[in-house]
Amino acid sequence: MGKASKVTVKGQVLIPGDIRKRHHIEPGTEVRFVEYGDIICIAPVVADPVAAAWGMLPAGPSLADALLEERKRDKACE
């Protein structure tokens, strides 16, 4: 499961140290709150979201390549 923390009367929440270290959240780091229905996510704000997302997708077989191959087979059958 996940880690738990209590909200203070000021609405503050302590982010566990191991999570802060793993995600490089240091004092002064800006974070964003995103809601997905009843779920609230917290994520550090990055200066360049495109660069931060680089490499997140698996290097395995590309779905686009598979689709192109399928279309080539379909065209050959026409």
OpenMM code with the backbone's topology and positions (N, CA, C; nanometers):
from openmm import Vec3, app, unit

residues = "MET GLY LYS ALA SER LYS VAL THR VAL LYS GLY GLN VAL LEU ILE PRO GLY ASP ILE ARG LYS ARG HIS HIS ILE GLU PRO GLY THR GLU VAL ARG PHE VAL GLU TYR GLY ASP ILE ILE CYS ILE ALA PRO VAL VAL ALA ASP PRO VAL ALA ALA ALA TRP GLY MET LEU PRO ALA GLY PRO SER LEU ALA ASP ALA LEU LEU GLU GLU ARG LYS ARG ASP LYS ALA CYS GLU".split()
positions = [
    Vec3(0.0845, -0.1177, 0.0000),
    Vec3(0.0000, 0.0000, 0.0000),
    Vec3(0.0885, 0.1232, 0.0000),
    Vec3(0.0399, 0.2360, 0.0422),
    Vec3(0.1181, 0.3581, 0.0435),
    Vec3(0.1510, 0.4021, 0.1838),
    Vec3(0.2124, 0.5162, 0.1937),
    Vec3(0.2460, 0.5752, 0.3227),
    Vec3(0.1313, 0.6658, 0.3657),
    Vec3(0.1193, 0.6893, 0.4946),
    Vec3(0.0122, 0.7745, 0.5469),
    Vec3(0.0726, 0.8916, 0.6242),
    Vec3(0.0012, 1.0023, 0.6244),
    Vec3(0.0410, 1.1216, 0.6969),
    Vec3(-0.0854, 1.1957, 0.7355),
    Vec3(-0.0827, 1.2637, 0.8492),
    Vec3(-0.2000, 1.3390, 0.8935),
    Vec3(-0.1907, 1.4840, 0.8484),
    Vec3(-0.3057, 1.5430, 0.8207),
    Vec3(-0.3141, 1.6838, 0.7827),
    Vec3(-0.3196, 1.7670, 0.9100),
    Vec3(-0.2389, 1.8741, 0.9172),
    Vec3(-0.2394, 1.9614, 1.0343),
    Vec3(-0.3583, 2.0569, 1.0270),
    Vec3(-0.3814, 2.1322, 1.1332),
    Vec3(-0.4910, 2.2291, 1.1343),
    Vec3(-0.4694, 2.3382, 1.0296),
    Vec3(-0.3452, 2.3571, 0.9849),
    Vec3(-0.3148, 2.4555, 0.8808),
    Vec3(-0.3245, 2.3949, 0.7408),
    Vec3(-0.3621, 2.2662, 0.7316),
    Vec3(-0.3740, 2.2015, 0.6018),
    Vec3(-0.2419, 2.1493, 0.5480),
    Vec3(-0.1409, 2.1422, 0.6311),
    Vec3(-0.0100, 2.0945, 0.5876),
    Vec3(0.0000, 1.9430, 0.6025),
    Vec3(0.0781, 1.8821, 0.5127),
    Vec3(0.0988, 1.7380, 0.5147),
    Vec3(0.2487, 1.7113, 0.5061),
    Vec3(0.2980, 1.6172, 0.5844),
    Vec3(0.4378, 1.5793, 0.5797),
    Vec3(0.4562, 1.4731, 0.4721),
    Vec3(0.5477, 1.4989, 0.3779),
    Vec3(0.5818, 1.3995, 0.2761),
    Vec3(0.6937, 1.3148, 0.3358),
    Vec3(0.6752, 1.1833, 0.3441),
    Vec3(0.7785, 1.0979, 0.4046),
    Vec3(0.9154, 1.1184, 0.3391),
    Vec3(1.0202, 1.1134, 0.4213),
    Vec3(1.1567, 1.1415, 0.3767),
    Vec3(1.2034, 1.0568, 0.2605),
    Vec3(1.1735, 0.9262, 0.2624),
    Vec3(1.2204, 0.8407, 0.1530),
    Vec3(1.1556, 0.8794, 0.0202),
    Vec3(1.0302, 0.9243, 0.0242),
    Vec3(0.9622, 0.9691, -0.0981),
    Vec3(1.0222, 1.1014, -0.1461),
    Vec3(1.0500, 1.1937, -0.0517),
    Vec3(1.1129, 1.3216, -0.0892),
    Vec3(1.2477, 1.2985, -0.1552),
    Vec3(1.3272, 1.2081, -0.0987),
    Vec3(1.4602, 1.1805, -0.1556),
    Vec3(1.4488, 1.1182, -0.2942),
    Vec3(1.3600, 1.0199, -0.3084),
    Vec3(1.3455, 0.9492, -0.4362),
    Vec3(1.3020, 1.0424, -0.5484),
    Vec3(1.2195, 1.1438, -0.5145),
    Vec3(1.1659, 1.2345, -0.6161),
    Vec3(1.2306, 1.3728, -0.6121),
    Vec3(1.3412, 1.3832, -0.5381),
    Vec3(1.4204, 1.5075, -0.5314),
    Vec3(1.3343, 1.6275, -0.4900),
    Vec3(1.2486, 1.6075, -0.3890),
    Vec3(1.1658, 1.7164, -0.3362),
    Vec3(1.2400, 1.7749, -0.2167),
    Vec3(1.2878, 1.8973, -0.2337),
    Vec3(1.3653, 1.9652, -0.1303),
    Vec3(1.2888, 2.0883, -0.0846),
    Vec3(1.3312, 2.1511, 0.0277),
    Vec3(1.2631, 2.2728, 0.0715),
    Vec3(1.2591, 2.3754, -0.0425),
    Vec3(1.1427, 2.4300, -0.0668),
    Vec3(1.1249, 2.5280, -0.1731),
    Vec3(1.0791, 2.4680, -0.3053),
    Vec3(1.0773, 2.3344, -0.3143),
    Vec3(1.0297, 2.2696, -0.4372),
    Vec3(0.8814, 2.2981, -0.4535),
    Vec3(0.8420, 2.3442, -0.5709),
    Vec3(0.7003, 2.3695, -0.5987),
    Vec3(0.6341, 2.2380, -0.6388),
    Vec3(0.5146, 2.2141, -0.5841),
    Vec3(0.4405, 2.0925, -0.6176),
    Vec3(0.3030, 2.1291, -0.6718),
    Vec3(0.2469, 2.0371, -0.7477),
    Vec3(0.1147, 2.0566, -0.8075),
    Vec3(0.0229, 1.9473, -0.7544),
    Vec3(-0.1016, 1.9843, -0.7268),
    Vec3(-0.2025, 1.8881, -0.6839),
    Vec3(-0.2972, 1.8624, -0.8003),
    Vec3(-0.3189, 1.7363, -0.8315),
    Vec3(-0.4054, 1.6982, -0.9425),
    Vec3(-0.5122, 1.6046, -0.8877),
    Vec3(-0.6372, 1.6323, -0.9218),
    Vec3(-0.7488, 1.5487, -0.8759),
    Vec3(-0.7956, 1.4559, -0.9867),
    Vec3(-0.8148, 1.3300, -0.9525),
    Vec3(-0.8724, 1.2293, -1.0413),
    Vec3(-0.9914, 1.1696, -0.9672),
    Vec3(-1.1072, 1.2353, -0.9764),
    Vec3(-1.2231, 1.1892, -0.9002),
    Vec3(-1.1968, 1.2081, -0.7519),
    Vec3(-1.1963, 1.0971, -0.6766),
    Vec3(-1.1720, 1.1032, -0.5324),
    Vec3(-1.0241, 1.0892, -0.4965),
    Vec3(-0.9376, 1.0825, -0.5963),
    Vec3(-0.7948, 1.0638, -0.5731),
    Vec3(-0.7235, 1.1969, -0.5930),
    Vec3(-0.6336, 1.2299, -0.5000),
    Vec3(-0.5533, 1.3515, -0.5097),
    Vec3(-0.4078, 1.3095, -0.5260),
    Vec3(-0.3432, 1.3579, -0.6320),
    Vec3(-0.2024, 1.3273, -0.6570),
    Vec3(-0.1202, 1.4529, -0.6358),
    Vec3(0.0004, 1.4354, -0.5845),
    Vec3(0.0933, 1.5467, -0.5687),
    Vec3(0.2161, 1.5155, -0.6537),
    Vec3(0.2614, 1.6145, -0.7303),
    Vec3(0.3769, 1.5943, -0.8175),
    Vec3(0.4617, 1.7199, -0.8187),
    Vec3(0.5940, 1.7033, -0.8195),
    Vec3(0.6788, 1.8216, -0.8291),
    Vec3(0.6586, 1.8909, -0.9641),
    Vec3(0.6592, 2.0226, -0.9627),
    Vec3(0.6482, 2.1000, -1.0864),
    Vec3(0.7864, 2.0988, -1.1520),
    Vec3(0.7901, 2.0677, -1.2800),
    Vec3(0.9171, 2.0652, -1.3531),
    Vec3(0.9202, 2.1807, -1.4522),
    Vec3(1.0405, 2.2331, -1.4761),
    Vec3(1.0553, 2.3468, -1.5678),
    Vec3(1.0228, 2.3068, -1.7114),
    Vec3(1.0647, 2.1873, -1.7507),
    Vec3(1.0418, 2.1411, -1.8875),
    Vec3(0.9746, 2.0038, -1.8826),
    Vec3(0.8407, 1.9999, -1.8863),
    Vec3(0.7713, 1.8721, -1.8738),
    Vec3(0.8028, 1.7731, -1.9856),
    Vec3(0.8353, 1.8225, -2.1047),
    Vec3(0.8688, 1.7327, -2.2154),
    Vec3(1.0001, 1.6606, -2.1848),
    Vec3(1.0998, 1.7354, -2.1399),
    Vec3(1.2289, 1.6744, -2.1055),
    Vec3(1.2131, 1.5794, -1.9871),
    Vec3(1.1284, 1.6138, -1.8904),
    Vec3(1.1074, 1.5275, -1.7738),
    Vec3(1.0382, 1.3973, -1.8122),
    Vec3(0.9565, 1.4007, -1.9166),
    Vec3(0.8836, 1.2810, -1.9586),
    Vec3(0.9666, 1.1921, -2.0503),
    Vec3(1.0792, 1.2413, -2.0983),
    Vec3(1.1629, 1.1654, -2.1902),
    Vec3(1.2050, 1.0337, -2.1263),
    Vec3(1.1808, 0.9248, -2.1973),
    Vec3(1.2212, 0.7932, -2.1510),
    Vec3(1.1209, 0.7233, -2.0618),
    Vec3(1.0047, 0.7830, -2.0392),
    Vec3(0.9049, 0.7222, -1.9511),
    Vec3(0.8353, 0.6035, -2.0166),
    Vec3(0.8224, 0.6063, -2.1482),
    Vec3(0.7564, 0.4962, -2.2171),
    Vec3(0.8546, 0.3817, -2.2357),
    Vec3(0.8060, 0.2598, -2.2332),
    Vec3(0.8964, 0.1462, -2.2480),
    Vec3(0.9624, 0.1453, -2.3857),
    Vec3(1.0845, 0.0952, -2.3898),
    Vec3(1.1584, 0.0883, -2.5155),
    Vec3(1.1183, -0.0332, -2.5974),
    Vec3(1.0280, -0.1123, -2.5447),
    Vec3(0.9842, -0.2352, -2.6104),
    Vec3(0.9180, -0.2096, -2.7438),
    Vec3(0.8488, -0.3086, -2.7936),
    Vec3(0.7879, -0.2944, -2.9265),
    Vec3(0.6936, -0.1739, -2.9323),
    Vec3(0.7101, -0.0961, -3.0374),
    Vec3(0.6292, 0.0236, -3.0561),
    Vec3(0.4920, -0.0144, -3.1102),
    Vec3(0.3882, 0.0381, -3.0507),
    Vec3(0.2528, 0.0134, -3.1007),
    Vec3(0.2340, 0.0756, -3.2384),
    Vec3(0.3000, 0.1902, -3.2615),
    Vec3(0.2909, 0.2544, -3.3930),
    Vec3(0.3543, 0.1654, -3.4998),
    Vec3(0.4705, 0.1061, -3.4674),
    Vec3(0.5357, 0.0155, -3.5627),
    Vec3(0.4481, -0.1063, -3.5904),
    Vec3(0.3871, -0.1608, -3.4867),
    Vec3(0.2991, -0.2771, -3.5038),
    Vec3(0.1798, -0.2410, -3.5922),
    Vec3(0.1229, -0.1215, -3.5721),
    Vec3(0.0101, -0.0773, -3.6534),
    Vec3(0.0513, -0.0609, -3.7996),
    Vec3(0.1684, -0.0026, -3.8240),
    Vec3(0.2167, 0.0135, -3.9614),
    Vec3(0.2375, -0.1223, -4.0285),
    Vec3(0.2933, -0.2185, -3.9557),
    Vec3(0.3126, -0.3524, -4.0109),
    Vec3(0.1784, -0.4173, -4.0456),
    Vec3(0.0800, -0.4006, -3.9571),
    Vec3(-0.0523, -0.4570, -3.9814),
    Vec3(-0.1152, -0.3943, -4.1062),
    Vec3(-0.0987, -0.2645, -4.1208),
    Vec3(-0.1546, -0.1965, -4.2386),
    Vec3(-0.0868, -0.2418, -4.3663),
    Vec3(0.0453, -0.2681, -4.3608),
    Vec3(0.1172, -0.3187, -4.4777),
    Vec3(0.0629, -0.4571, -4.5176),
    Vec3(0.0387, -0.5427, -4.4170),
    Vec3(-0.0171, -0.6760, -4.4457),
    Vec3(-0.1561, -0.6648, -4.5048),
    Vec3(-0.2381, -0.5744, -4.4504),
    Vec3(-0.3735, -0.5548, -4.5024),
    Vec3(-0.3695, -0.5056, -4.6459),
    Vec3(-0.2782, -0.4145, -4.6744),
    Vec3(-0.2673, -0.3597, -4.8106),
    Vec3(-0.2213, -0.4672, -4.9090),
    Vec3(-0.1321, -0.5551, -4.8637),
    Vec3(-0.0838, -0.6645, -4.9506),
    Vec3(-0.1946, -0.7637, -4.9826),
    Vec3(-0.2916, -0.7777, -4.8921),
    Vec3(-0.4027, -0.8712, -4.9130),
    Vec3(-0.5101, -0.8134, -5.0049),
    Vec3(-0.5079, -0.6835, -5.0293),
    Vec3(-0.6127, -0.6208, -5.1129),
    Vec3(-0.6022, -0.6606, -5.2567),
] * unit.nanometer
topology = app.Topology()
chain = topology.addChain("A")
for resn in residues:
    res = topology.addResidue(resn, chain)
    for name in ("N", "CA", "C"):
        topology.addAtom(name, app.Element.getBySymbol(name[0]), res)
